[in-house]
Structure formats: structure tokens, C-alpha cells
Amino acid sequence: MRDPERIEEILTLIRRIWKANPDFRFQQLMYILQAEYSESNNKIGKVESVEVDGFKRVGYDLFNLEDESFKKYLQHSLDHGGWGKNA
């Protein structure tokens, strides 16, 4: 069983990041965090497709990402990435 404490820990980190950047909507924030996680981890989960009209879609499928890995990323982002400048 996964440690239930991880939930509050992750939410606390996201709360700190979001409070430091209150103009982001929640889904914008999550998309940016996923994109940055992917870019800093060999593009894990990055999904790209090109539509018929040539429009390129980019998304992130981090369904299988372990919470501990994302938690470490969030903490590192707060400590070194500038996200927590006002938190």
C-alpha cells in the first residue's frame, strides 16, 4: 500500500507553487508542471500528434509516474526552479 501521507505532501507542494503563481488556472499549472517534468526526464510521457490541418498537438501522459518521483520533482522545482519565489 502506498503511504497516504504522500497526498498531503504533494498537495502542499502544489499549493506553494500555485500560491506563488496565482494567475495560472489549475489546469494550466498542471500542464506546465507535467511539461517541465517530461522535459527534465528525457521527455517521458510526451505525446505528440499532427492533425489533418497540420496543427500539432502536444500532451503528457504521466499515468504510470510514481507519486514519489513527481513529489521529488515538485520539491526540486520549488528549491531551484523559481516556482516558489513568492511562496
The first five atom37 places (N, CA, C, CB, O) and aatype in JSON, in Angstrom:
{
  "aatype": [12, 1, 3, 14, 6, 1, 9, 6, 6, 9, 10, 16, 10, 9, 1, 1, 9, 17, 11, 0, 2, 14, 3, 13, 1, 13, 5, 5, 10, 12, 18, 9, 10, 5, 0, 6, 18, 15, 6, 15, 2, 2, 11, 9, 7, 11, 19, 6, 15, 19, 6, 19, 3, 7, 13, 11, 1, 19, 7, 18, 3, 10, 13, 2, 10, 6, 3, 6, 15, 13, 11, 11, 18, 10, 5, 8, 15, 10, 3, 8, 7, 7, 17, 7, 11, 2, 0],
  "atom_mask": [
    [1, 1, 1, 1, 1],
    [1, 1, 1, 1, 1],
    [1, 1, 1, 1, 1],
    [1, 1, 1, 1, 1],
    [1, 1, 1, 1, 1],
    [1, 1, 1, 1, 1],
    [1, 1, 1, 1, 1],
    [1, 1, 1, 1, 1],
    [1, 1, 1, 1, 1],
    [1, 1, 1, 1, 1],
    [1, 1, 1, 1, 1],
    [1, 1, 1, 1, 1],
    [1, 1, 1, 1, 1],
    [1, 1, 1, 1, 1],
    [1, 1, 1, 1, 1],
    [1, 1, 1, 1, 1],
    [1, 1, 1, 1, 1],
    [1, 1, 1, 1, 1],
    [1, 1, 1, 1, 1],
    [1, 1, 1, 1, 1],
    [1, 1, 1, 1, 1],
    [1, 1, 1, 1, 1],
    [1, 1, 1, 1, 1],
    [1, 1, 1, 1, 1],
    [1, 1, 1, 1, 1],
    [1, 1, 1, 1, 1],
    [1, 1, 1, 1, 1],
    [1, 1, 1, 1, 1],
    [1, 1, 1, 1, 1],
    [1, 1, 1, 1, 1],
    [1, 1, 1, 1, 1],
    [1, 1, 1, 1, 1],
    [1, 1, 1, 1, 1],
    [1, 1, 1, 1, 1],
    [1, 1, 1, 1, 1],
    [1, 1, 1, 1, 1],
    [1, 1, 1, 1, 1],
    [1, 1, 1, 1, 1],
    [1, 1, 1, 1, 1],
    [1, 1, 1, 1, 1],
    [1, 1, 1, 1, 1],
    [1, 1, 1, 1, 1],
    [1, 1, 1, 1, 1],
    [1, 1, 1, 1, 1],
    [1, 1, 1, 0, 1],
    [1, 1, 1, 1, 1],
    [1, 1, 1, 1, 1],
    [1, 1, 1, 1, 1],
    [1, 1, 1, 1, 1],
    [1, 1, 1, 1, 1],
    [1, 1, 1, 1, 1],
    [1, 1, 1, 1, 1],
    [1, 1, 1, 1, 1],
    [1, 1, 1, 0, 1],
    [1, 1, 1, 1, 1],
    [1, 1, 1, 1, 1],
    [1, 1, 1, 1, 1],
    [1, 1, 1, 1, 1],
    [1, 1, 1, 0, 1],
    [1, 1, 1, 1, 1],
    [1, 1, 1, 1, 1],
    [1, 1, 1, 1, 1],
    [1, 1, 1, 1, 1],
    [1, 1, 1, 1, 1],
    [1, 1, 1, 1, 1],
    [1, 1, 1, 1, 1],
    [1, 1, 1, 1, 1],
    [1, 1, 1, 1, 1],
    [1, 1, 1, 1, 1],
    [1, 1, 1, 1, 1],
    [1, 1, 1, 1, 1],
    [1, 1, 1, 1, 1],
    [1, 1, 1, 1, 1],
    [1, 1, 1, 1, 1],
    [1, 1, 1, 1, 1],
    [1, 1, 1, 1, 1],
    [1, 1, 1, 1, 1],
    [1, 1, 1, 1, 1],
    [1, 1, 1, 1, 1],
    [1, 1, 1, 1, 1],
    [1, 1, 1, 0, 1],
    [1, 1, 1, 0, 1],
    [1, 1, 1, 1, 1],
    [1, 1, 1, 0, 1],
    [1, 1, 1, 1, 1],
    [1, 1, 1, 1, 1],
    [1, 1, 1, 1, 1]
  ],
  "atom_positions": [
    [[0.84, -1.19, 0.0], [0.0, 0.0, 0.0], [0.88, 1.25, 0.0], [-0.95, 0.0, 1.22], [1.89, 1.32, 0.69]],
    [[0.46, 2.21, -0.78], [1.2, 3.48, -0.82], [0.91, 4.29, 0.45], [0.82, 4.3, -2.08], [-0.17, 4.21, 1.03]],
    [[1.9, 5.05, 0.84], [1.79, 5.88, 2.04], [0.76, 6.99, 1.81], [3.17, 6.47, 2.43], [0.97, 7.83, 0.93]],
    [[-0.31, 7.02, 2.57], [-1.32, 8.07, 2.38], [-0.79, 9.48, 2.67], [-2.51, 7.78, 3.28], [-1.37, 10.45, 2.19]],
    [[0.28, 9.6, 3.42], [0.88, 10.91, 3.71], [1.35, 11.62, 2.45], [2.04, 10.77, 4.68], [1.46, 12.84, 2.42]],
    [[1.64, 10.84, 1.4], [2.14, 11.43, 0.15], [1.12, 12.41, -0.42], [2.45, 10.33, -0.88], [1.49, 13.38, -1.09]],
    [[-0.17, 12.16, -0.16], [-1.22, 13.02, -0.71], [-1.07, 14.44, -0.19], [-2.62, 12.46, -0.37], [-1.02, 15.39, -0.97]],
    [[-1.0, 14.58, 1.11], [-0.85, 15.92, 1.7], [0.48, 16.55, 1.31], [-0.97, 15.85, 3.23], [0.55, 17.76, 1.08]],
    [[1.53, 15.75, 1.24], [2.84, 16.28, 0.87], [2.82, 16.86, -0.55], [3.9, 15.19, 0.98], [3.34, 17.95, -0.78]],
    [[2.23, 16.12, -1.48], [2.17, 16.59, -2.86], [1.25, 17.8, -2.97], [1.68, 15.46, -3.79], [1.58, 18.77, -3.66]],
    [[0.11, 17.75, -2.32], [-0.81, 18.89, -2.36], [-0.18, 20.15, -1.77], [-2.09, 18.55, -1.62], [-0.4, 21.25, -2.28]],
    [[0.59, 19.98, -0.72], [1.27, 21.12, -0.11], [2.27, 21.75, -1.08], [1.99, 20.69, 1.18], [2.35, 22.97, -1.19]],
    [[3.01, 20.91, -1.8], [3.97, 21.44, -2.78], [3.25, 22.15, -3.92], [4.84, 20.3, -3.34], [3.66, 23.24, -4.33]],
    [[2.18, 21.55, -4.42], [1.42, 22.19, -5.49], [0.81, 23.5, -4.99], [0.31, 21.25, -6.02], [0.81, 24.5, -5.71]],
    [[0.28, 23.5, -3.77], [-0.29, 24.71, -3.18], [0.74, 25.83, -3.13], [-0.82, 24.42, -1.77], [0.44, 26.97, -3.48]],
    [[1.96, 25.52, -2.71], [3.02, 26.53, -2.63], [3.35, 27.09, -4.01], [4.29, 25.93, -2.0], [3.52, 28.3, -4.17]],
    [[3.43, 26.21, -4.98], [3.73, 26.66, -6.35], [2.6, 27.52, -6.88], [3.97, 25.45, -7.28], [2.84, 28.57, -7.47]],
    [[1.36, 27.07, -6.68], [0.22, 27.81, -7.21], [0.07, 29.17, -6.52], [-1.06, 26.99, -7.04], [-0.23, 30.16, -7.18]],
    [[0.27, 29.22, -5.2], [0.17, 30.49, -4.49], [1.23, 31.49, -4.95], [0.28, 30.27, -2.99], [1.01, 32.7, -4.93]],
    [[2.37, 30.98, -5.36], [3.42, 31.85, -5.88], [3.12, 32.31, -7.3], [4.78, 31.14, -5.83], [3.75, 33.24, -7.81]],
    [[2.16, 31.65, -7.94], [1.79, 31.95, -9.33], [0.27, 31.95, -9.46], [2.43, 30.92, -10.32], [-0.27, 31.13, -10.21]],
    [[-0.42, 32.83, -8.76], [-1.88, 32.76, -8.68], [-2.63, 33.09, -9.97], [-2.34, 33.68, -7.63], [-3.83, 32.82, -10.06]],
    [[-1.96, 33.64, -10.96], [-2.64, 33.95, -12.22], [-2.87, 32.72, -13.07], [-1.85, 34.97, -13.0], [-3.68, 32.75, -14.0]],
    [[-2.17, 31.63, -12.78], [-2.41, 30.39, -13.53], [-3.74, 29.78, -13.1], [-1.26, 29.38, -13.31], [-4.09, 29.77, -11.92]],
    [[-4.46, 29.26, -14.09], [-5.59, 28.4, -13.76], [-5.01, 27.04, -13.37], [-6.62, 28.29, -14.98], [-3.88, 26.72, -13.75]],
    [[-5.78, 26.24, -12.63], [-5.25, 24.98, -12.12], [-4.75, 24.08, -13.26], [-6.32, 24.25, -11.31], [-3.65, 23.54, -13.18]],
    [[-5.54, 23.93, -14.31], [-5.14, 23.04, -15.4], [-3.92, 23.58, -16.14], [-6.29, 22.85, -16.37], [-3.1, 22.8, -16.62]],
    [[-3.78, 24.89, -16.24], [-2.57, 25.47, -16.83], [-1.36, 25.07, -15.99], [-2.68, 27.02, -16.92], [-0.34, 24.63, -16.53]],
    [[-1.49, 25.22, -14.69], [-0.4, 24.88, -13.79], [-0.01, 23.41, -13.94], [-0.78, 25.18, -12.34], [1.17, 23.09, -14.05]],
    [[-1.0, 22.54, -13.95], [-0.71, 21.1, -14.06], [-0.06, 20.78, -15.4], [-2.0, 20.28, -13.89], [0.85, 19.96, -15.47]],
    [[-0.53, 21.4, -16.47], [0.05, 21.16, -17.79], [1.51, 21.59, -17.81], [-0.74, 21.91, -18.88], [2.38, 20.87, -18.31]],
    [[1.79, 22.77, -17.27], [3.16, 23.28, -17.24], [4.05, 22.38, -16.39], [3.19, 24.72, -16.7], [5.17, 22.06, -16.79]],
    [[3.56, 21.96, -15.22], [4.35, 21.08, -14.36], [4.63, 19.75, -15.06], [3.62, 20.83, -13.04], [5.75, 19.23, -14.99]],
    [[3.63, 19.19, -15.74], [3.83, 17.94, -16.47], [4.83, 18.13, -17.6], [2.5, 17.42, -17.01], [5.7, 17.29, -17.81]],
    [[4.71, 19.23, -18.33], [5.61, 19.5, -19.44], [7.05, 19.64, -18.95], [5.19, 20.78, -20.19], [7.97, 19.09, -19.54]],
    [[7.23, 20.37, -17.86], [8.58, 20.55, -17.32], [9.13, 19.24, -16.77], [8.57, 21.62, -16.23], [10.32, 18.95, -16.93]],
    [[8.28, 18.45, -16.12], [8.74, 17.15, -15.64], [9.21, 16.31, -16.82], [7.61, 16.42, -14.86], [10.28, 15.71, -16.78]],
    [[8.4, 16.26, -17.86], [8.73, 15.47, -19.05], [10.04, 15.93, -19.67], [7.6, 15.55, -20.08], [10.91, 15.11, -19.97]],
    [[10.19, 17.22, -19.85], [11.41, 17.76, -20.48], [12.65, 17.46, -19.65], [11.28, 19.28, -20.67], [13.72, 17.2, -20.2]],
    [[12.51, 17.48, -18.35], [13.68, 17.24, -17.5], [13.94, 15.75, -17.26], [13.49, 17.94, -16.17], [14.91, 15.39, -16.59]],
    [[13.08, 14.89, -17.82], [13.23, 13.45, -17.63], [13.13, 12.72, -18.97], [12.17, 12.92, -16.65], [12.33, 11.8, -19.14]],
    [[13.94, 13.17, -19.91], [14.06, 12.5, -21.21], [12.73, 12.4, -21.96], [14.63, 11.12, -21.02], [12.47, 11.42, -22.66]],
    [[11.9, 13.43, -21.8], [10.6, 13.55, -22.49], [9.63, 12.41, -22.18], [10.83, 13.6, -23.98], [8.78, 12.06, -23.0]],
    [[9.76, 11.85, -20.97], [8.86, 10.78, -20.55], [7.41, 11.26, -20.62], [9.21, 10.29, -19.12], [7.1, 12.36, -20.16]],
    [[6.55, 10.45, -21.19], [5.13, 10.74, -21.24], [4.69, 11.73, -22.3], [0.0, 0.0, 0.0], [3.49, 11.96, -22.46]],
    [[5.62, 12.33, -23.03], [5.25, 13.33, -24.04], [4.54, 12.63, -25.19], [6.5, 14.11, -24.55], [5.02, 11.63, -25.72]],
    [[3.39, 13.18, -25.58], [2.59, 12.62, -26.66], [2.37, 13.74, -27.68], [1.22, 12.05, -26.13], [1.87, 14.81, -27.35]],
    [[2.75, 13.46, -28.92], [2.58, 14.45, -29.98], [1.79, 13.83, -31.13], [3.94, 14.98, -30.48], [1.95, 12.64, -31.44]],
    [[0.96, 14.63, -31.74], [0.26, 14.18, -32.94], [0.08, 15.39, -33.86], [-1.13, 13.53, -32.59], [0.05, 16.53, -33.41]],
    [[-0.04, 15.11, -35.14], [-0.28, 16.16, -36.12], [-1.66, 15.93, -36.71], [0.83, 16.17, -37.23], [-1.97, 14.84, -37.21]],
    [[-2.48, 16.96, -36.64], [-3.84, 16.87, -37.16], [-3.83, 17.0, -38.69], [-4.73, 17.97, -36.53], [-2.81, 17.34, -39.28]],
    [[-4.96, 16.72, -39.3], [-5.1, 16.78, -40.76], [-4.72, 18.17, -41.29], [-6.54, 16.43, -41.17], [-4.13, 18.29, -42.36]],
    [[-5.07, 19.21, -40.54], [-4.77, 20.57, -41.0], [-3.33, 21.0, -40.68], [-5.74, 21.55, -40.36], [-2.96, 22.15, -40.91]],
    [[-2.53, 20.07, -40.14], [-1.14, 20.36, -39.83], [-0.91, 20.88, -38.42], [0.0, 0.0, 0.0], [0.23, 21.05, -37.99]],
    [[-1.99, 21.14, -37.71], [-1.88, 21.62, -36.33], [-1.27, 20.52, -35.46], [-3.27, 22.05, -35.78], [-1.71, 19.37, -35.5]],
    [[-0.27, 20.89, -34.7], [0.42, 19.92, -33.85], [-0.15, 19.97, -32.44], [1.94, 20.2, -33.82], [-0.27, 21.04, -31.84]],
    [[-0.5, 18.81, -31.91], [-0.99, 18.71, -30.54], [0.09, 18.08, -29.68], [-2.31, 17.88, -30.48], [0.75, 17.12, -30.07]],
    [[0.26, 18.64, -28.49], [1.23, 18.1, -27.55], [0.52, 17.91, -26.21], [2.48, 19.05, -27.41], [-0.19, 18.8, -25.73]],
    [[0.72, 16.76, -25.63], [0.15, 16.46, -24.32], [1.12, 15.61, -23.53], [0.0, 0.0, 0.0], [2.21, 15.28, -24.0]],
    [[0.73, 15.26, -22.33], [1.6, 14.49, -21.45], [0.79, 13.4, -20.77], [2.29, 15.4, -20.4], [-0.24, 13.67, -20.14]],
    [[1.25, 12.17, -20.89], [0.59, 11.02, -20.28], [1.52, 10.49, -19.19], [0.26, 9.91, -21.35], [2.42, 9.68, -19.45]],
    [[1.3, 10.97, -17.98], [2.13, 10.56, -16.85], [1.35, 9.62, -15.92], [2.61, 11.81, -16.06], [1.6, 9.57, -14.71]],
    [[0.42, 8.87, -16.5], [-0.44, 7.95, -15.75], [0.37, 7.0, -14.87], [-1.31, 7.16, -16.7], [-0.02, 6.74, -13.73]],
    [[1.47, 6.49, -15.37], [2.25, 5.49, -14.64], [3.37, 6.09, -13.79], [2.84, 4.51, -15.61], [4.14, 5.35, -13.18]],
    [[3.46, 7.39, -13.75], [4.5, 8.04, -12.96], [4.23, 7.85, -11.47], [4.59, 9.55, -13.3], [3.13, 8.14, -11.0]],
    [[5.21, 7.37, -10.76], [5.05, 7.18, -9.31], [5.01, 8.54, -8.61], [6.21, 6.31, -8.73], [5.73, 9.46, -8.97]],
    [[4.15, 8.64, -7.6], [3.99, 9.88, -6.87], [5.3, 10.38, -6.27], [2.96, 9.7, -5.77], [5.55, 11.59, -6.25]],
    [[6.12, 9.48, -5.79], [7.39, 9.87, -5.16], [8.28, 10.61, -6.15], [8.13, 8.64, -4.62], [8.95, 11.58, -5.78]],
    [[8.29, 10.18, -7.39], [9.09, 10.85, -8.42], [8.57, 12.25, -8.69], [9.09, 10.03, -9.73], [9.35, 13.2, -8.8]],
    [[7.25, 12.39, -8.78], [6.67, 13.72, -9.03], [6.87, 14.62, -7.82], [5.18, 13.61, -9.37], [7.13, 15.81, -7.97]],
    [[6.75, 14.05, -6.63], [6.96, 14.83, -5.4], [8.39, 15.38, -5.35], [6.69, 13.95, -4.15], [8.61, 16.54, -5.01]],
    [[9.36, 14.54, -5.69], [10.76, 15.0, -5.72], [10.95, 16.1, -6.74], [11.7, 13.83, -6.03], [11.67, 17.07, -6.5]],
    [[10.3, 15.96, -7.9], [10.38, 16.99, -8.93], [9.79, 18.31, -8.42], [9.65, 16.53, -10.21], [10.39, 19.38, -8.6]],
    [[8.62, 18.24, -7.78], [7.99, 19.45, -7.28], [8.88, 20.14, -6.24], [6.62, 19.13, -6.67], [9.04, 21.36, -6.27]],
    [[9.44, 19.37, -5.34], [10.32, 19.95, -4.31], [11.55, 20.57, -4.95], [10.73, 18.87, -3.28], [11.96, 21.67, -4.58]],
    [[12.14, 19.88, -5.9], [13.31, 20.42, -6.59], [12.94, 21.7, -7.34], [13.89, 19.37, -7.58], [13.72, 22.66, -7.35]],
    [[11.78, 21.72, -7.94], [11.33, 22.92, -8.66], [11.17, 24.1, -7.72], [10.01, 22.65, -9.38], [11.53, 25.22, -8.06]],
    [[10.62, 23.85, -6.54], [10.49, 24.92, -5.56], [11.85, 25.41, -5.09], [9.67, 24.45, -4.36], [12.07, 26.61, -4.93]],
    [[12.77, 24.47, -4.86], [14.09, 24.81, -4.34], [14.99, 25.48, -5.37], [14.76, 23.58, -3.81], [15.8, 26.34, -5.03]],
    [[14.85, 25.08, -6.65], [15.82, 25.52, -7.65], [15.22, 26.12, -8.92], [16.68, 24.38, -8.03], [15.94, 26.68, -9.73]],
    [[13.91, 26.01, -9.1], [13.33, 26.4, -10.37], [12.66, 27.74, -10.42], [0.0, 0.0, 0.0], [12.17, 28.15, -11.47]],
    [[12.62, 28.45, -9.3], [11.99, 29.75, -9.32], [10.48, 29.75, -9.09], [0.0, 0.0, 0.0], [9.87, 30.81, -9.0]],
    [[9.87, 28.56, -9.0], [8.42, 28.48, -8.8], [8.01, 29.09, -7.47], [7.96, 27.03, -8.88], [6.96, 29.72, -7.37]],
    [[8.83, 28.9, -6.45], [8.43, 29.32, -5.12], [8.89, 30.7, -4.72], [0.0, 0.0, 0.0], [8.99, 31.0, -3.53]],
    [[9.18, 31.54, -5.69], [9.74, 32.86, -5.38], [8.91, 33.68, -4.41], [9.9, 33.64, -6.63], [9.45, 34.48, -3.65]],
    [[7.58, 33.47, -4.42], [6.7, 34.21, -3.52], [6.03, 33.33, -2.48], [5.65, 34.92, -4.31], [5.2, 33.8, -1.7]],
    [[6.39, 32.05, -2.47], [5.69, 31.12, -1.56], [6.26, 31.18, -0.16], [5.78, 29.69, -2.07], [5.79, 30.47, 0.73]]
  ]
}
